[in-house]
Amino acid sequence: MADAGAVMTGFAFGEVLAKIAPDAAHGWQTVSASDLPFAEGENPPLALDRAGLARVRDAFAEAAPRPA
């Protein structure tokens, strides 16, 4: 998930990969189990509490394709 999160919060393919800050155009606040940034100088994620982690887990489970 760290790699997917890193890629999905970066710029378009072919551009220099850098996080898009929440206050920038098309930016958003990332969330995580902790508030530690992925790399020095990057915007830190919002640390989720137990309920927040459960919401993310449940939303992922609901969105995941189910085998037929």
All heavy atoms as TSV, in Angstrom:
chain	resi	resn	atom	element	x	y	z
A	1	MET	N	N	0.816	-1.191	0.000
A	1	MET	CA	C	0.000	0.000	0.000
A	1	MET	C	C	0.864	1.261	0.000
A	1	MET	O	O	0.455	2.241	-0.564
A	1	MET	CB	C	-0.943	0.013	1.193
A	1	MET	CG	C	-2.031	-1.063	1.156
A	1	MET	SD	S	-3.102	-0.967	-0.288
A	1	MET	CE	C	-4.029	0.502	0.114
A	2	ALA	N	N	2.009	1.221	0.604
A	2	ALA	CA	C	2.848	2.420	0.621
A	2	ALA	C	C	3.216	2.816	-0.800
A	2	ALA	O	O	3.163	3.984	-1.153
A	2	ALA	CB	C	4.099	2.185	1.460
A	3	ASP	N	N	3.566	1.840	-1.645
A	3	ASP	CA	C	3.925	2.153	-3.008
A	3	ASP	C	C	2.724	2.702	-3.768
A	3	ASP	O	O	2.827	3.705	-4.459
A	3	ASP	CB	C	4.485	0.921	-3.713
A	3	ASP	CG	C	4.933	1.245	-5.124
A	3	ASP	OD1	O	5.682	2.228	-5.285
A	3	ASP	OD2	O	4.523	0.549	-6.051
A	4	ALA	N	N	1.569	2.059	-3.625
A	4	ALA	CA	C	0.368	2.543	-4.317
A	4	ALA	C	C	0.032	3.950	-3.840
A	4	ALA	O	O	-0.316	4.820	-4.637
A	4	ALA	CB	C	-0.805	1.600	-4.072
A	5	GLY	N	N	0.132	4.189	-2.552
A	5	GLY	CA	C	-0.154	5.520	-2.033
A	5	GLY	C	C	0.832	6.537	-2.551
A	5	GLY	O	O	0.472	7.658	-2.909
A	6	ALA	N	N	2.088	6.153	-2.614
A	6	ALA	CA	C	3.115	7.074	-3.108
A	6	ALA	C	C	2.870	7.416	-4.568
A	6	ALA	O	O	2.987	8.562	-4.976
A	6	ALA	CB	C	4.503	6.464	-2.923
A	7	VAL	N	N	2.506	6.427	-5.367
A	7	VAL	CA	C	2.261	6.662	-6.784
A	7	VAL	C	C	0.983	7.463	-6.983
A	7	VAL	O	O	0.941	8.420	-7.737
A	7	VAL	CB	C	2.192	5.336	-7.562
A	7	VAL	CG1	C	1.713	5.559	-8.985
A	7	VAL	CG2	C	3.549	4.655	-7.551
A	8	MET	N	N	-0.063	7.120	-6.280
A	8	MET	CA	C	-1.345	7.772	-6.488
A	8	MET	C	C	-1.385	9.212	-5.986
A	8	MET	O	O	-2.248	9.964	-6.381
A	8	MET	CB	C	-2.476	6.969	-5.850
A	8	MET	CG	C	-2.671	5.605	-6.497
A	8	MET	SD	S	-2.824	5.662	-8.304
A	8	MET	CE	C	-4.336	6.563	-8.468
A	9	THR	N	N	-0.481	9.605	-5.125
A	9	THR	CA	C	-0.459	10.993	-4.677
A	9	THR	C	C	0.600	11.800	-5.407
A	9	THR	O	O	0.890	12.916	-5.033
A	9	THR	CB	C	-0.238	11.086	-3.156
A	9	THR	OG1	O	0.998	10.459	-2.826
A	9	THR	CG2	C	-1.364	10.440	-2.390
A	10	GLY	N	N	1.177	11.239	-6.478
A	10	GLY	CA	C	2.196	11.932	-7.252
A	10	GLY	C	C	1.601	12.600	-8.479
A	10	GLY	O	O	0.401	12.575	-8.721
A	11	PHE	N	N	2.474	13.225	-9.257
A	11	PHE	CA	C	2.038	13.907	-10.468
A	11	PHE	C	C	1.795	12.906	-11.593
A	11	PHE	O	O	2.048	11.721	-11.453
A	11	PHE	CB	C	3.081	14.940	-10.889
A	11	PHE	CG	C	3.163	16.105	-9.967
A	11	PHE	CD1	C	4.232	16.256	-9.114
A	11	PHE	CD2	C	2.144	17.036	-9.929
A	11	PHE	CE1	C	4.306	17.330	-8.241
A	11	PHE	CE2	C	2.211	18.115	-9.076
A	11	PHE	CZ	C	3.285	18.265	-8.224
A	12	ALA	N	N	1.335	13.388	-12.723
A	12	ALA	CA	C	0.992	12.550	-13.861
A	12	ALA	C	C	2.212	11.789	-14.376
A	12	ALA	O	O	3.352	12.211	-14.195
A	12	ALA	CB	C	0.406	13.401	-14.972
A	13	PHE	N	N	1.952	10.706	-15.064
A	13	PHE	CA	C	3.001	9.866	-15.627
A	13	PHE	C	C	3.948	10.707	-16.470
A	13	PHE	O	O	3.527	11.528	-17.260
A	13	PHE	CB	C	2.370	8.762	-16.481
A	13	PHE	CG	C	3.382	7.846	-17.088
A	13	PHE	CD1	C	4.005	6.882	-16.315
A	13	PHE	CD2	C	3.737	7.958	-18.408
A	13	PHE	CE1	C	4.943	6.035	-16.857
A	13	PHE	CE2	C	4.683	7.114	-18.970
A	13	PHE	CZ	C	5.280	6.154	-18.185
A	14	GLY	N	N	5.220	10.496	-16.300
A	14	GLY	CA	C	6.223	11.204	-17.077
A	14	GLY	C	C	6.743	12.465	-16.408
A	14	GLY	O	O	7.755	12.994	-16.816
A	15	GLU	N	N	6.039	12.958	-15.412
A	15	GLU	CA	C	6.497	14.137	-14.688
A	15	GLU	C	C	7.312	13.681	-13.487
A	15	GLU	O	O	7.292	12.522	-13.117
A	15	GLU	CB	C	5.313	14.978	-14.219
A	15	GLU	CG	C	4.504	15.576	-15.355
A	15	GLU	CD	C	3.370	16.442	-14.857
A	15	GLU	OE1	O	3.383	16.838	-13.680
A	15	GLU	OE2	O	2.464	16.713	-15.650
A	16	VAL	N	N	8.019	14.613	-12.889
A	16	VAL	CA	C	8.789	14.301	-11.691
A	16	VAL	C	C	7.817	13.869	-10.604
A	16	VAL	O	O	6.834	14.548	-10.329
A	16	VAL	CB	C	9.598	15.526	-11.227
A	16	VAL	CG1	C	10.291	15.243	-9.910
A	16	VAL	CG2	C	10.604	15.922	-12.295
A	17	LEU	N	N	8.069	12.710	-10.000
A	17	LEU	CA	C	7.171	12.192	-8.974
A	17	LEU	C	C	7.393	12.950	-7.673
A	17	LEU	O	O	8.473	12.931	-7.098
A	17	LEU	CB	C	7.409	10.697	-8.746
A	17	LEU	CG	C	6.471	10.029	-7.760
A	17	LEU	CD1	C	5.025	10.118	-8.254
A	17	LEU	CD2	C	6.851	8.572	-7.577
A	18	ALA	N	N	6.388	13.647	-7.238
A	18	ALA	CA	C	6.420	14.377	-5.979
A	18	ALA	C	C	5.009	14.398	-5.435
A	18	ALA	O	O	4.039	14.368	-6.191
A	18	ALA	CB	C	6.932	15.798	-6.184
A	19	LYS	N	N	4.884	14.439	-4.137
A	19	LYS	CA	C	3.560	14.456	-3.519
A	19	LYS	C	C	2.847	15.766	-3.832
A	19	LYS	O	O	3.472	16.816	-3.937
A	19	LYS	CB	C	3.660	14.295	-2.008
A	19	LYS	CG	C	4.366	13.031	-1.587
A	19	LYS	CD	C	3.539	11.817	-1.972
A	19	LYS	CE	C	4.169	10.538	-1.499
A	19	LYS	NZ	N	5.294	10.100	-2.260
A	20	ILE	N	N	1.552	15.699	-3.996
A	20	ILE	CA	C	0.734	16.887	-4.211
A	20	ILE	C	C	0.199	17.302	-2.856
A	20	ILE	O	O	-0.546	16.558	-2.221
A	20	ILE	CB	C	-0.416	16.605	-5.192
A	20	ILE	CG1	C	0.138	16.098	-6.523
A	20	ILE	CG2	C	-1.249	17.864	-5.389
A	20	ILE	CD1	C	-0.922	15.639	-7.495
A	21	ALA	N	N	0.584	18.474	-2.394
A	21	ALA	CA	C	0.173	18.959	-1.073
A	21	ALA	C	C	-1.343	19.155	-1.027
A	21	ALA	O	O	-1.963	19.455	-2.051
A	21	ALA	CB	C	0.878	20.270	-0.762
A	22	PRO	N	N	-1.941	18.981	0.143
A	22	PRO	CA	C	-3.392	19.121	0.261
A	22	PRO	C	C	-3.927	20.478	-0.176
A	22	PRO	O	O	-5.039	20.567	-0.670
A	22	PRO	CB	C	-3.655	18.918	1.759
A	22	PRO	CG	C	-2.475	18.206	2.274
A	22	PRO	CD	C	-1.325	18.610	1.401
A	23	ASP	N	N	-3.130	21.535	-0.039
A	23	ASP	CA	C	-3.599	22.865	-0.413
A	23	ASP	C	C	-3.288	23.223	-1.870
A	23	ASP	O	O	-3.618	24.310	-2.332
A	23	ASP	CB	C	-3.021	23.920	0.526
A	23	ASP	CG	C	-1.502	23.909	0.554
A	23	ASP	OD1	O	-0.881	22.970	0.026
A	23	ASP	OD2	O	-0.929	24.856	1.129
A	24	ALA	N	N	-2.684	22.304	-2.625
A	24	ALA	CA	C	-2.371	22.535	-4.034
A	24	ALA	C	C	-3.547	22.106	-4.912
A	24	ALA	O	O	-4.415	21.343	-4.489
A	24	ALA	CB	C	-1.129	21.736	-4.427
A	25	ALA	N	N	-3.557	22.597	-6.137
A	25	ALA	CA	C	-4.590	22.186	-7.086
A	25	ALA	C	C	-4.550	20.671	-7.249
A	25	ALA	O	O	-3.487	20.087	-7.433
A	25	ALA	CB	C	-4.353	22.867	-8.430
A	26	HIS	N	N	-5.676	20.024	-7.137
A	26	HIS	CA	C	-5.832	18.573	-7.263
A	26	HIS	C	C	-5.161	17.789	-6.137
A	26	HIS	O	O	-5.001	16.583	-6.242
A	26	HIS	CB	C	-5.324	18.062	-8.618
A	26	HIS	CG	C	-5.923	18.767	-9.782
A	26	HIS	ND1	N	-7.240	18.632	-10.130
A	26	HIS	CD2	C	-5.391	19.651	-10.657
A	26	HIS	CE1	C	-7.489	19.380	-11.181
A	26	HIS	NE2	N	-6.379	20.017	-11.527
A	27	GLY	N	N	-4.754	18.456	-5.074
A	27	GLY	CA	C	-4.123	17.775	-3.951
A	27	GLY	C	C	-5.157	17.284	-2.954
A	27	GLY	O	O	-6.320	17.679	-2.992
A	28	TRP	N	N	-4.750	16.407	-2.077
A	28	TRP	CA	C	-5.611	15.934	-1.007
A	28	TRP	C	C	-4.759	15.475	0.154
A	28	TRP	O	O	-3.573	15.202	0.006
A	28	TRP	CB	C	-6.551	14.818	-1.460
A	28	TRP	CG	C	-5.878	13.542	-1.819
A	28	TRP	CD1	C	-5.568	12.501	-0.980
A	28	TRP	CD2	C	-5.407	13.136	-3.100
A	28	TRP	NE1	N	-4.937	11.494	-1.660
A	28	TRP	CE2	C	-4.829	11.855	-2.968
A	28	TRP	CE3	C	-5.427	13.737	-4.360
A	28	TRP	CZ2	C	-4.278	11.180	-4.038
A	28	TRP	CZ3	C	-4.872	13.051	-5.415
A	28	TRP	CH2	C	-4.310	11.789	-5.244
A	29	GLN	N	N	-5.375	15.397	1.310
A	29	GLN	CA	C	-4.681	14.974	2.517
A	29	GLN	C	C	-4.619	13.455	2.556
A	29	GLN	O	O	-5.650	12.789	2.502
A	29	GLN	CB	C	-5.397	15.493	3.770
A	29	GLN	CG	C	-4.773	15.043	5.071
A	29	GLN	CD	C	-3.358	15.575	5.256
A	29	GLN	OE1	O	-3.124	16.750	5.193
A	29	GLN	NE2	N	-2.419	14.681	5.497
A	30	THR	N	N	-3.425	12.910	2.623
A	30	THR	CA	C	-3.283	11.473	2.763
A	30	THR	C	C	-3.506	11.088	4.224
A	30	THR	O	O	-3.404	11.913	5.118
A	30	THR	CB	C	-1.884	11.004	2.310
A	30	THR	OG1	O	-0.894	11.733	3.024
A	30	THR	CG2	C	-1.693	11.206	0.818
A	31	VAL	N	N	-3.843	9.818	4.448
A	31	VAL	CA	C	-4.061	9.294	5.793
A	31	VAL	C	C	-3.208	8.048	5.978
A	31	VAL	O	O	-2.810	7.408	5.007
A	31	VAL	CB	C	-5.550	8.977	6.054
A	31	VAL	CG1	C	-6.392	10.233	5.986
A	31	VAL	CG2	C	-6.076	7.934	5.092
A	32	SER	N	N	-2.934	7.714	7.237
A	32	SER	CA	C	-2.082	6.569	7.534
A	32	SER	C	C	-2.315	6.137	8.972
A	32	SER	O	O	-3.065	6.774	9.713
A	32	SER	CB	C	-0.617	6.957	7.334
A	32	SER	OG	O	0.240	5.876	7.614
A	33	ALA	N	N	-1.649	5.076	9.359
A	33	ALA	CA	C	-1.711	4.621	10.746
A	33	ALA	C	C	-0.871	5.515	11.657
A	33	ALA	O	O	-1.027	5.470	12.868
A	33	ALA	CB	C	-1.231	3.177	10.837
A	34	SER	N	N	0.004	6.330	11.068
A	34	SER	CA	C	0.808	7.270	11.858
A	34	SER	C	C	0.928	8.581	11.088
A	34	SER	O	O	0.553	8.661	9.920
A	34	SER	CB	C	2.203	6.700	12.131
A	34	SER	OG	O	3.024	6.845	10.994
A	35	ASP	N	N	1.447	9.596	11.749
A	35	ASP	CA	C	1.615	10.887	11.089
A	35	ASP	C	C	3.043	11.113	10.590
A	35	ASP	O	O	3.448	12.236	10.335
A	35	ASP	CB	C	1.199	12.024	12.017
A	35	ASP	CG	C	2.043	12.083	13.283
A	35	ASP	OD1	O	2.890	11.199	13.486
A	35	ASP	OD2	O	1.844	13.023	14.075
A	36	LEU	N	N	3.794	10.031	10.416
A	36	LEU	CA	C	5.169	10.144	9.920
A	36	LEU	C	C	5.167	10.284	8.402
A	36	LEU	O	O	4.573	9.456	7.699
A	36	LEU	CB	C	5.980	8.917	10.321
A	36	LEU	CG	C	6.132	8.685	11.825
A	36	LEU	CD1	C	6.860	7.374	12.085
A	36	LEU	CD2	C	6.837	9.851	12.482
A	37	PRO	N	N	5.828	11.310	7.854
A	37	PRO	CA	C	5.886	11.457	6.400
A	37	PRO	C	C	6.713	10.328	5.766
A	37	PRO	O	O	7.576	9.737	6.403
A	37	PRO	CB	C	6.552	12.808	6.195
A	37	PRO	CG	C	7.294	13.072	7.450
A	37	PRO	CD	C	6.566	12.357	8.549
A	38	PHE	N	N	6.426	10.028	4.505
A	38	PHE	CA	C	7.138	8.973	3.786
A	38	PHE	C	C	8.602	9.354	3.605
A	38	PHE	O	O	9.487	8.522	3.673
A	38	PHE	CB	C	6.466	8.736	2.429
A	38	PHE	CG	C	6.993	7.539	1.688
A	38	PHE	CD1	C	6.703	6.256	2.108
A	38	PHE	CD2	C	7.780	7.707	0.571
A	38	PHE	CE1	C	7.192	5.153	1.432
A	38	PHE	CE2	C	8.275	6.607	-0.118
A	38	PHE	CZ	C	7.970	5.330	0.319
A	39	ALA	N	N	8.859	10.623	3.375
A	39	ALA	CA	C	10.229	11.114	3.199
A	39	ALA	C	C	10.334	12.496	3.839
A	39	ALA	O	O	9.337	13.207	3.978
A	39	ALA	CB	C	10.595	11.182	1.722
A	40	GLU	N	N	11.542	12.869	4.198
A	40	GLU	CA	C	11.787	14.166	4.820
A	40	GLU	C	C	11.312	15.296	3.910
A	40	GLU	O	O	11.529	15.269	2.703
A	40	GLU	CB	C	13.275	14.326	5.104
A	40	GLU	CG	C	13.614	15.568	5.871
A	40	GLU	CD	C	15.078	15.671	6.216
A	40	GLU	OE1	O	15.746	14.622	6.310
A	40	GLU	OE2	O	15.546	16.793	6.381
A	41	GLY	N	N	10.623	16.267	4.492
A	41	GLY	CA	C	10.155	17.413	3.741
A	41	GLY	C	C	8.791	17.238	3.109
A	41	GLY	O	O	8.253	18.185	2.547
A	42	GLU	N	N	8.227	16.045	3.148
A	42	GLU	CA	C	6.903	15.825	2.569
A	42	GLU	C	C	5.811	16.141	3.585
A	42	GLU	O	O	6.034	16.114	4.783
A	42	GLU	CB	C	6.751	14.378	2.091
A	42	GLU	CG	C	7.613	14.069	0.908
A	42	GLU	CD	C	7.366	12.692	0.345
A	42	GLU	OE1	O	6.747	11.851	1.012
A	42	GLU	OE2	O	7.804	12.471	-0.775
A	43	ASN	N	N	4.623	16.425	3.068
A	43	ASN	CA	C	3.479	16.689	3.923
A	43	ASN	C	C	3.143	15.402	4.682
A	43	ASN	O	O	2.973	14.351	4.075
A	43	ASN	CB	C	2.288	17.113	3.059
A	43	ASN	CG	C	1.135	17.574	3.884
A	43	ASN	OD1	O	1.244	18.582	4.564
A	43	ASN	ND2	N	0.047	16.851	3.849
A	44	PRO	N	N	3.045	15.468	6.014
A	44	PRO	CA	C	2.747	14.251	6.762
A	44	PRO	C	C	1.295	13.813	6.592
A	44	PRO	O	O	0.407	14.661	6.416
A	44	PRO	CB	C	3.022	14.645	8.215
A	44	PRO	CG	C	2.845	16.118	8.249
A	44	PRO	CD	C	3.252	16.613	6.892
A	45	PRO	N	N	1.043	12.520	6.618
A	45	PRO	CA	C	-0.338	12.047	6.538
A	45	PRO	C	C	-1.075	12.327	7.836
A	45	PRO	O	O	-0.458	12.551	8.882
A	45	PRO	CB	C	-0.188	10.536	6.319
A	45	PRO	CG	C	1.136	10.203	6.902
A	45	PRO	CD	C	1.997	11.416	6.721
A	46	LEU	N	N	-2.377	12.323	7.764
A	46	LEU	CA	C	-3.210	12.445	8.948
A	46	LEU	C	C	-3.265	11.066	9.612
A	46	LEU	O	O	-3.604	10.081	8.963
A	46	LEU	CB	C	-4.614	12.890	8.549
A	46	LEU	CG	C	-5.640	12.996	9.665
A	46	LEU	CD1	C	-5.249	14.117	10.625
A	46	LEU	CD2	C	-7.012	13.251	9.083
A	47	ALA	N	N	-2.887	10.989	10.881
A	47	ALA	CA	C	-2.905	9.712	11.588
A	47	ALA	C	C	-4.346	9.328	11.915
A	47	ALA	O	O	-5.095	10.128	12.472
A	47	ALA	CB	C	-2.082	9.802	12.866
A	48	LEU	N	N	-4.735	8.132	11.542
A	48	LEU	CA	C	-6.077	7.638	11.814
A	48	LEU	C	C	-6.122	6.938	13.168
A	48	LEU	O	O	-5.182	6.250	13.549
A	48	LEU	CB	C	-6.518	6.651	10.732
A	48	LEU	CG	C	-6.652	7.227	9.328
A	48	LEU	CD1	C	-6.931	6.116	8.336
A	48	LEU	CD2	C	-7.754	8.275	9.288
A	49	ASP	N	N	-7.235	7.082	13.855
A	49	ASP	CA	C	-7.447	6.328	15.089
A	49	ASP	C	C	-8.023	4.959	14.713
A	49	ASP	O	O	-8.176	4.634	13.525
A	49	ASP	CB	C	-8.357	7.085	16.056
A	49	ASP	CG	C	-9.728	7.405	15.460
A	49	ASP	OD1	O	-10.068	6.905	14.357
A	49	ASP	OD2	O	-10.471	8.164	16.113
A	50	ARG	N	N	-8.346	4.163	15.689
A	50	ARG	CA	C	-8.867	2.809	15.432
A	50	ARG	C	C	-10.125	2.848	14.559
A	50	ARG	O	O	-10.275	2.049	13.633
A	50	ARG	CB	C	-9.146	2.107	16.755
A	50	ARG	CG	C	-9.530	0.647	16.595
A	50	ARG	CD	C	-9.701	-0.044	17.937
A	50	ARG	NE	N	-8.452	-0.187	18.651
A	50	ARG	CZ	C	-7.608	-1.210	18.505
A	50	ARG	NH1	N	-7.885	-2.170	17.662
A	50	ARG	NH2	N	-6.508	-1.273	19.215
A	51	ALA	N	N	-11.023	3.780	14.835
A	51	ALA	CA	C	-12.257	3.889	14.051
A	51	ALA	C	C	-11.951	4.305	12.610
A	51	ALA	O	O	-12.570	3.800	11.667
A	51	ALA	CB	C	-13.205	4.885	14.700
A	52	GLY	N	N	-10.996	5.219	12.430
A	52	GLY	CA	C	-10.612	5.639	11.088
A	52	GLY	C	C	-9.993	4.511	10.285
A	52	GLY	O	O	-10.279	4.340	9.099
A	53	LEU	N	N	-9.136	3.733	10.930
A	53	LEU	CA	C	-8.546	2.571	10.250
A	53	LEU	C	C	-9.631	1.567	9.861
A	53	LEU	O	O	-9.592	0.981	8.772
A	53	LEU	CB	C	-7.508	1.910	11.153
A	53	LEU	CG	C	-6.225	2.716	11.370
A	53	LEU	CD1	C	-5.385	2.098	12.478
A	53	LEU	CD2	C	-5.437	2.834	10.083
A	54	ALA	N	N	-10.619	1.371	10.732
A	54	ALA	CA	C	-11.718	0.449	10.436
A	54	ALA	C	C	-12.536	0.955	9.247
A	54	ALA	O	O	-12.946	0.162	8.389
A	54	ALA	CB	C	-12.608	0.261	11.660
A	55	ARG	N	N	-12.755	2.277	9.157
A	55	ARG	CA	C	-13.495	2.838	8.014
A	55	ARG	C	C	-12.752	2.590	6.701
A	55	ARG	O	O	-13.360	2.220	5.696
A	55	ARG	CB	C	-13.733	4.337	8.200
A	55	ARG	CG	C	-14.825	4.670	9.177
A	55	ARG	CD	C	-15.217	6.138	9.117
A	55	ARG	NE	N	-14.109	7.052	9.360
A	55	ARG	CZ	C	-13.711	7.450	10.557
A	55	ARG	NH1	N	-14.304	7.013	11.640
A	55	ARG	NH2	N	-12.692	8.292	10.676
A	56	VAL	N	N	-11.436	2.787	6.712
A	56	VAL	CA	C	-10.643	2.540	5.507
A	56	VAL	C	C	-10.705	1.063	5.136
A	56	VAL	O	O	-10.926	0.703	3.973
A	56	VAL	CB	C	-9.181	2.998	5.696
A	56	VAL	CG1	C	-8.302	2.542	4.544
A	56	VAL	CG2	C	-9.112	4.510	5.854
A	57	ARG	N	N	-10.520	0.180	6.115
A	57	ARG	CA	C	-10.584	-1.263	5.870
A	57	ARG	C	C	-11.935	-1.662	5.289
A	57	ARG	O	O	-12.013	-2.386	4.291
A	57	ARG	CB	C	-10.342	-2.024	7.165
A	57	ARG	CG	C	-10.387	-3.541	6.987
A	57	ARG	CD	C	-10.645	-4.283	8.278
A	57	ARG	NE	N	-11.921	-3.879	8.835
A	57	ARG	CZ	C	-12.164	-3.732	10.137
A	57	ARG	NH1	N	-11.222	-3.944	11.023
A	57	ARG	NH2	N	-13.352	-3.367	10.562
A	58	ASP	N	N	-13.008	-1.167	5.888
A	58	ASP	CA	C	-14.349	-1.536	5.441
A	58	ASP	C	C	-14.650	-0.997	4.043
A	58	ASP	O	O	-15.257	-1.687	3.225
A	58	ASP	CB	C	-15.390	-1.040	6.439
A	58	ASP	CG	C	-15.293	-1.736	7.782
A	58	ASP	OD1	O	-14.608	-2.782	7.876
A	58	ASP	OD2	O	-15.892	-1.222	8.753
A	59	ALA	N	N	-14.198	0.223	3.760
A	59	ALA	CA	C	-14.410	0.794	2.429
A	59	ALA	C	C	-13.632	0.011	1.374
A	59	ALA	O	O	-14.133	-0.243	0.277
A	59	ALA	CB	C	-13.995	2.269	2.406
A	60	PHE	N	N	-12.412	-0.404	1.723
A	60	PHE	CA	C	-11.617	-1.209	0.789
A	60	PHE	C	C	-12.297	-2.549	0.534
A	60	PHE	O	O	-12.429	-2.984	-0.618
A	60	PHE	CB	C	-10.213	-1.439	1.348
A	60	PHE	CG	C	-9.350	-2.241	0.426
A	60	PHE	CD1	C	-8.681	-1.651	-0.619
A	60	PHE	CD2	C	-9.199	-3.623	0.619
A	60	PHE	CE1	C	-7.878	-2.392	-1.474
A	60	PHE	CE2	C	-8.415	-4.373	-0.235
A	60	PHE	CZ	C	-7.743	-3.760	-1.282
A	61	ALA	N	N	-12.763	-3.194	1.589
A	61	ALA	CA	C	-13.422	-4.502	1.446
A	61	ALA	C	C	-14.688	-4.375	0.600
A	61	ALA	O	O	-14.977	-5.252	-0.213
A	61	ALA	CB	C	-13.746	-5.075	2.817
A	62	GLU	N	N	-15.422	-3.309	0.772
A	62	GLU	CA	C	-16.640	-3.110	0.001
A	62	GLU	C	C	-16.347	-2.842	-1.471
A	62	GLU	O	O	-17.087	-3.275	-2.354
A	62	GLU	CB	C	-17.435	-1.942	0.587
A	62	GLU	CG	C	-18.774	-1.725	-0.076
A	62	GLU	CD	C	-19.565	-0.617	0.566
A	62	GLU	OE1	O	-19.477	-0.444	1.798
A	62	GLU	OE2	O	-20.265	0.094	-0.173
A	63	ALA	N	N	-15.253	-2.133	-1.737
A	63	ALA	CA	C	-14.911	-1.778	-3.109
A	63	ALA	C	C	-14.184	-2.886	-3.866
A	63	ALA	O	O	-14.188	-2.904	-5.084
A	63	ALA	CB	C	-14.051	-0.520	-3.109
A	64	ALA	N	N	-13.578	-3.811	-3.138
A	64	ALA	CA	C	-12.811	-4.891	-3.783
A	64	ALA	C	C	-13.761	-5.794	-4.574
A	64	ALA	O	O	-14.839	-6.117	-4.099
A	64	ALA	CB	C	-12.058	-5.695	-2.724
A	65	PRO	N	N	-13.353	-6.185	-5.756
A	65	PRO	CA	C	-14.215	-7.086	-6.545
A	65	PRO	C	C	-14.364	-8.433	-5.844
A	65	PRO	O	O	-13.442	-8.938	-5.219
A	65	PRO	CB	C	-13.480	-7.236	-7.872
A	65	PRO	CG	C	-12.105	-6.740	-7.632
A	65	PRO	CD	C	-12.123	-5.854	-6.427
A	66	ARG	N	N	-15.546	-8.960	-5.927
A	66	ARG	CA	C	-15.845	-10.256	-5.314
A	66	ARG	C	C	-15.797	-11.341	-6.395
A	66	ARG	O	O	-16.298	-11.155	-7.502
A	66	ARG	CB	C	-17.238	-10.235	-4.695
A	66	ARG	CG	C	-17.504	-9.064	-3.774
A	66	ARG	CD	C	-17.272	-9.478	-2.333
A	66	ARG	NE	N	-17.726	-8.566	-1.315
A	66	ARG	CZ	C	-17.273	-7.357	-1.068
A	66	ARG	NH1	N	-16.392	-6.810	-1.844
A	66	ARG	NH2	N	-17.711	-6.645	-0.046
A	67	PRO	N	N	-15.196	-12.475	-6.083
A	67	PRO	CA	C	-15.190	-13.562	-7.092
A	67	PRO	C	C	-16.613	-14.088	-7.308
A	67	PRO	O	O	-17.436	-14.092	-6.394
A	67	PRO	CB	C	-14.306	-14.649	-6.465
A	67	PRO	CG	C	-14.056	-14.240	-5.064
A	67	PRO	CD	C	-14.492	-12.813	-4.891
A	68	ALA	N	N	-16.875	-14.492	-8.523
A	68	ALA	CA	C	-18.216	-14.987	-8.878
A	68	ALA	C	C	-18.447	-16.384	-8.344
A	68	ALA	O	O	-17.605	-17.146	-8.090
A	68	ALA	CB	C	-18.399	-14.966	-10.385
